[in-house]
Amino acid sequence: MKRVFVLTSIERAFYSSTIEYQLLEPIIEVAKQSGNKFIYLGLVPITFWISRKEPYKSFRIFRENRKRIKKWLDSNHIEANFIPILFPIWHKDFYLRIHWLILYAISSFPIILCILIWKRINLIHSRNYPATLLAFFAKSVLGIPYNFDMRDLYPEKGIEAGMFGKLATRNSQLATQKSWSYRLWKSIEYKLLQEANYVITTSEPFNKYVNSKLKTQNSKLKVIPNCVNTQRFKPDKEKREEIRTKYGITNKFVLIHSGTFGTEQDIPLTFRYFSKWKKLDKSNSYGIENAHLVILCGTKEFLPKIRKILMNEGVKKEDYTLINPLPGEVPDYLLLGDVGLHLESIAIATPYGIAIKDGEYLASGLPVICTPWLRGITPFIEKYKAGIVIDPNLHSAELELYLLKNYEELRQGGLKLVNEVLSLSHCINSLSDIYK
């Protein structure tokens, strides 16, 4: 029996549906199937334990969530702990620049080293680059192998976040200015990939990227797309009518955007594309009336910024609904929609991922509208006829009209795609292959 240490780092792991649904839920089932002992640890910076604007309220909420997660995992025979770490201090420094990287490594690695020895760990499952850096040090010191659950391209996402350089478009070509932190992380990335027992990616383009780095080490690559629990996310006609009535949008064609926007440019891009649908609903020949935009944003602090951009893009107040849902409320709120939006502009990490919201849209019965640069999901959307792939800057409405005429077919194609590729059961089977 293996003793597997599941490690996340610099994430608010006790207030993240991503950690619960994409990591812990599959791990529970893998533990049952494999017979291995799993131990989970979240390293969470001290400042992440409260929200700055509502410190007392947020501390109570986070404390209750920690208790709930621990109880849930304990009932499934998985030990769980959350440990505060000193660095980094600010949320934006999830993308560790050189000075924070040094402080993070020096202060966090002794904690991991002690736990690994104390718990007699013989395999590590590390989620994201900062966690895997600690796993790499552990392998160097103790010889414990690790599986690298990459999630995304951390150095490239760091540029998109403005932490590892600058991103710009010049003459329709993508241009980047890369910092020394970016160059250091690319060097670290190669070592993390090279020393990993398995490397887990979320899409075929992502897999090809890793393969190009490792060249001859194909056998240790595993593609496991972000999954969706079809018991949680599913069509529900009765609940849909109830919630749409509550928000006064029963007679509207609703485009819904859930989760974060990939880059700053994606926010106005989405709103400009919605304006195209507002033009369509003025003509009865397109078969819709009153196009409406719903935005689900989990970060309350971002709401004023989104409202400001909506106003700047000329979107009227009566044409959109902005909601700040709790993680467990997202499945119900997705029932407000008729189609799901995943519109990203061209950026350096865009081609590689399949977003969590893609599976959630499709499982909820919503065809997906996505941009062609999302090469992780677009082949599936086209193969299963589960939505449309659109350049939002094009004036032609041909694809939108196709979606309206073939709506039910696209909806069923999305449900089939989930069933055959993106369901939680597929994720569990793939992980179980690693931990047999």
N, C-alpha and C positions, 0 to 999 in steps of 0.2 A: 504493500500500500504506500503510495506517495503522500507526502505531506506538502501540499501546494499552497504557497503564499501568494495571495492576490493583492496587488498593490496599486493604489491610485495616489496621485500627488498633485498638490496645488489646484485642487478642485473642491468646490463646496459639496462634498460627497454626500452630506446629510440633507441637502436640499437640491437634489438633481435627479430629475426623472430619467435623464440619460444614463447615469450610473446604475440606477435601480433596474431599468428596463433592458439596457443593452449589455450590462455586465453581470449584475447580481442575479437577476432572474435566470439567465442561461446557466450560470455557474451552479445554482441550486440543483437544476436538473442533471447537469453533468456530474455533480457530486453523487447523486443518487445512482446514476448509471455506471459510473466508474468504480465506486467504492473507495475512492481516495478521500483523504481528509483535507478540506479546504479551510484556510484561515484568511480573513479579509482585513486589510488595514487601509484606512484613508489618512494620508498626511495632509493636514489642512492648516494653512497659515493662520496665525492668531487673529488677524484682522478679518478673516472670513467668517468668524464665529458669531458675528453680529452684523447688522446692517447699520451704516452710519446714520441714516435718517431716522430709523426707528430702533435704537439699540436694545431697549428693554423688551419691546414686543417681539423683535426678531430673535433675541436670545431665547425667549420662552418657546417660540415656534421651532427653532432649530434644535433645542433640547428635547422637545417632544418627538421630533423626527428621528433624532439619534436613538431614542428609546424604542421607537416603533421599528426602525430598521434592525437594531440589535435583536429585538424580540422575534422579529420575522426570520432572521437568519438563524438565530439560536433554535427556533422550532424546527428548522431544517438541518440542524447539527453542523452549522457553520459558525465558527467564532468570529466576532466582528469587533473592531475598535477604531476609534478616531483619535488621532494624536495631534495636538497643536505644534506647529513648527514656527520658527522665528522669521524665516525669509522665504519668499519675498513678502513685502509689506502690502503693496497695493494690488488690487485685482488685475489691473492692466499688465502687471509684471509677471503674469502667467508665462509670457514669452520672455525668458530669462536672458537679459543682456549680461555681458561678461562679469560685471561686478556682482550682480545678483546671483549669477550662476555659481561663482566661487563661494559666496556666503551660504547659499542654499546647500551646496554639496558638503561643506565643512560642518554645518550645523545639523544636517539631516542624516548623513550616512551613519554616524555612531548609533543613532536610534535603531536604524534598520539592522545594523550589524548585531546589536544585542538581542533583538527579537529573533533573528534568524538562528542564532546559536541557542537561545532559550527554548524556542519552539521546535528545534531539530528539523528545520525545513530542508527539503531536498529538491525543490523545484519552485521557481517564481513565475507568476503570470503578471507582467507589468503593463499597465495601460497608460499610454502616452510617453513622450520622450523624457520628461523630467523623472518620472518613476523608473523608466528603463535605465537611465544613467546610474541610479542607485543600484539597480540590479546588476549592471555591468561591473560596478565596483565590487559588489558582493561576490560575483563570479571570480574576479581577479584575486580576492582575498581568501574566500572560502571554497571556491570551486563549484558553487551551486549554479546549475544551468538556469536559463530564463527563456520564456517565450515573450516576444515583443509584439504587443497588441498596439499597432501604430495609430490607428484612428484617423490621422490626417498627416499632411506634410508640415510638420511643426516649423521648420525654418521659413518655408514659403508663406505659411499663414502668419508668421511673425512679421514678414514684410507687409502683407495685406493689412495687418493691424497697426502698421506704422512704428513697430518696435525694432525691427531688424533692417530698416532701410526705407526707401520710398518707392511707391508704385505709381506709374503714370502711363497715359496713352498718348503717343506722339505720331501724328500722321497715320492714324488707325493701327499703329503697331504698339505692342506692349513694351514698355521700357521700365527697368528697375534700377534703383541705386542701392547696392548691397553694402551693409555695414560689416565691421569686423566680427560682430556678434553672429551675424548670419554665416560668415565663412567658418567661424569656429564650430557652430552647430552642424554645418554640413560635414565637417571633418568628424565630429562626434557621431553623427548619423551613420556614417559608413562603418565605424567601429561597432556601434550597437547592432547594426544589421549583420555584420560579419560574425559576431560572437553569439548571436541568438540561436537557440535551439530550434525554434519555429518563429516565423514572421507572419503575423496576421494582418491582412489588408482588407479593404472594404469593396474593392472593385477590380475588374480586369485591367483598366489603365493604370491603376495604382500598383497592381501586381507586376505589370510590365516595367514600371519605373524601378521597382525594387530589384527585379530580375536584371535590369540593365546595370545596376550597381554591383550585384553579386556575381553576375555572369553565369557561372557553371553550377550554382547551388540551388537549382530549381526545387529539389525535393523538400526543402524546409519552408516553402512558401504556401500559405493557406489563405484563400479568398473567402471571407465570411461577411457578406453585406450587413449593414445595419438592419436589424430585424424588427418585426412588429408582432405583438401578441393579438391574434385575431379574436380572442375572447374579450379583450379590452377595447380594441378599435374595430368596429363593425357597423354596417348599416342598421338603422333602427328607425323605421318610418314613423312610429308613434311618438318617440322621443324627439325626432326631427321636427315634426309639426308643432309639438309643445314648445320647443326652444325658439323656433322661428317666430311663433306667435308672440312669445315673451319679448322679443326684440323688434317686433313690428315689421318683419321682412318676409311675410308669407308669400307675397305676390312678386318677389324680386328674384332676379338671377344673380346669385351671390358668388363672387370670386373671393377666395379666402387665402390669406397668407399666414402661416404658422411658424413660430420660432424666430431665430435670429436671421438677419440679413448678412450675406457673405462679406460684402465690403460696403463702405460708405456710399459708393456709386449705385448699389443695388436698390437703395430705398427710393430715390427719385425715379429710377428705371421702372420699378414696379408700379409706381403711381402714374407715370406717363402711359404705361401699357393699359392701365385701367381706363384711362381717358379714351382709349381706342374703343373699348366696349361701351362707353357712354355714348359714343357716336353711333355705334351699331344699334343701340336700343331706340334710337329715334326713327328707325325704319322698321315697320312691321314685317317687311319681307324677310328679316333675319329671325323672326320668331321669338324675340325676347322683349321684355319691357322692364324698365327700371333696374339696370345693372347696378349692383351694390358691392362695395368692398368691405370685407371684414379682416381686421388685422389682430392676430393673437400674439401679444408680446409679453413674455414672462418676466421681463425686467421693468419694474415700475418706473425707475429713473429715466428710461428711454422714452416714455410716453410724450412728454412735452416736445422733445426733438422731433418725433414722428409727426405730431400735430402741426408743427411749424413747417416741415417739409411738405406735408399735404396741402397746407395753405399756399405755400410758394408755388406748388405745381397746379394750383387752381382747382383742387378737388373740394367740392362743397361739403359742408358739415353733414347735410342730409344724405350724402352719397356714401358715407363710410361709417363703420362702427369699430371703435378701438377698444379692445378688451385685454385686461391684465389677469390671465387665469392662473390659478394654482396648478401645479403639475398634474394632479389627478383629475382636473376638470377639462383638460384638453380633448379627450375623446368625445365628450358631450358637445363642446363648442364646435368641433369639426363638422358636426351634423348641420350646422347653419349653412354650410357651403353647398354649391353645385359643382364647382371645380376648384382644384388646389393649385396655387401658384408657387413655382420654384424658378424664379427668374434671377439669374446671376449674370453680371457683365463679365467680360474677359479679364481674368486674373490668373496669376501663376499657379494657384492650387486648384482652380476651378475644374480642370478636366478629370480629377482623380476620384472624387467622392460620390457616394450615394447617400444623400441626406436622410436623417431619421424621418423627417416629415414626408418624404416620398412614400414610404411604406404606410405611414399613418393616413395620408390622404387616400391612397388606393384601397386600403382595408376598410375605410369608412364609406367607400362607394363613390369617391370623387375622381374623375379623370384628372390627369396632371397636365398642366401647361408649363413647359420648361424650355430653357434656351439650349441651342445646339452645342454650346461649349461645355455642357455638363456631360462629358463622355462616359461617365460611370453609369448613369441612369438612362440616357437617351436611347441606346440600343434596345433596352428592355421595353421602353415606351413604344418604340416603333415596331418591335417584333410582336408584342402582345396587343398592339392597337389599344393602348391604355391611356391615350391622351394625344396631345399635339406638341411638336417641337417647333418653336417659333423664334425668329429674330424679332424682338419687340419693337425694333426701330422701323420695320417694314410697314408700309401703309396698306398693303393688300389685306383684305379680310377673308381670303380664300380658306385658310386653315380654320379660322374661327367659325366660318359657316359650315365647314366639314364637321367640326365638333358638334355643332348644334343639330345637324341633320342625323348624325350617327351617335348621339349622346349615349343611349342605352348600350350599344355595342361596345363603346369605349369604356363605359362603366364596368361591364362584365369582363372585359379584357383586363382591367386593373385588378379585379378580384382574383382572376386566374393567375396573374403575375404574382400576386401576394402568395397565393396557395402553392405555387410551384417554385418560387425563388426566395421570397422575402419573409416568410413566416418564421415565427420563433422556433418551431420544430426543426427547420432546416439549419438554423444557427446552432441549436443544441446538438444535432447530429454531427455537424462539422467540428465543433469543439470537442465532442466525445472522441472523435478520431485521434485527437492530439493527446487526450488524457486517459486513454485506455490502460 
